[in-house]
Amino acid sequence: MRTHYQTLGISQQASADDIKHSHRSLVKRFHPDLFPSGSEAQAEAESGMREINVAYAALSNARNRASYDETLRQQAFYREPKPEHCQRCGEPTLYWHLEQNVGLCESCGRSRR
C-alpha cells in the first residue's frame, strides 16, 4: 500500500511548501480535463486525482499530518520482523533468542562458547 508521501512523490521530512508545490505540479500533470472525454486515460486521471487530493488533504494540515505520521509509526512498529541471518554462515537465526548484539545461528553460537 502506498503512503500519502509516496503518492505526492515527497519525503516524510518535506516542508509545507514542498507539499503544496508537489500537489500543484501533479494536478497540472494529471488533471482529467487534459485527456480526451470518455477515454480510459481520463478515467485513470480521475482516479489518480482522487488519490492526490486525499494525500494533500491529509498532509497539508499540520494536525492531520501529525496524526497520519503517528499512524505510519504504529504500522511500522507492528510489522512482522524480518528474520536475521548468521553473521558467519548465513543460516537463519532465531532472532527472538539472540543474547548478544551479533546474530549467530545455533551451531555457530555453540561453537563460540
N, C-alpha and C positions, 0 to 999 in steps of 0.2 A: 504494500500500500504506500502510495506517495504521500509525503508530508506537504503541508502548505508551502514550506520553504522551497521544496523541490518543484512544486507547481509554478511558483514565481521565478525559479531559477536564481535564488539568492542563498546566502549562508545564514546560519542562525544568529550570527553577530551583526547582521545588516542593520543599518540605521533606518529611521522612519523615512528619510529622503530616498534611500535605496529601494525601499518597499514601494513607495509611490512611483518612482521612476520605472521600476520593473513592471508594475501594473500597467502604467500608461503605454509603455512600449509593446507589451503583449496585447493590449486592447487594440492598438493601432494595427498590429500584425494579423490578429485573428478575428477581427470583428466580422460577424456574419454577413453584413451588408456588402463586404468586399467580394463575396463569392456569388456565382450565378444562382438566382432564385430557384428553389426546389432541388438543388443538386445535393449530392452526397457530401461534397466538401462543405456546403453551407450547414448541413446537419451536424457535421463534425465540429465546425467552428462554434456553433451554438452550444454544443456540449462542453467544448473547451472553455468558452466564455463563462459558463456557469461555474466551472472549477476555479477559474481565475478569480472571479468575483467572490466566491466563498473564501478562497485563500486570502484575498485582500481584506475582506471584512474581518476575518479573524486576526490578521496581523497588523492592520492599520491602527486599531485601537489598543493603547498600551495595556489596559486592564484585560482585554480579551487575549492579547498576545501572551501576557504573563500566565494566564490560565492555560492556554494552549501549550506553552513551553513546559509547564508543570505536568500536563497530561503526557507529553512526549517523554519526560524524565521517568515517570511512573511506568510507562510501557517498556522503556529500556531496562528498568530495574527488574521487571518480571519476565523478561525474555529467557528462554532456555539457555543456560550457559553452554558454550562450546566445549567439548572435551579437550583436555590438554594432551599433549604428546610428550613422551620422554625426551629429555634433552640429549641423552646418549644414543638410544637405539631407534627412536621414533615411534615406538609402540604406544597405544593409548594408555593414559593413566586414569586412575580413579580420582578425579580432581577433588572430590569431597573428602578424600583420605589423606591429602597432602599434609605433611607435618613440617616441611621445610619450604623455603622460597623457591627452590629449583624443582621442577616437575620431573619425577623419575617413575618408571613403571615398577611393578612389584619385583621383578628379577633384578633390575639394576639397583633398586633401593636396598634389597637384601645383600647384594654383593658389596655395597658401600659400607655396610656395618661391620 
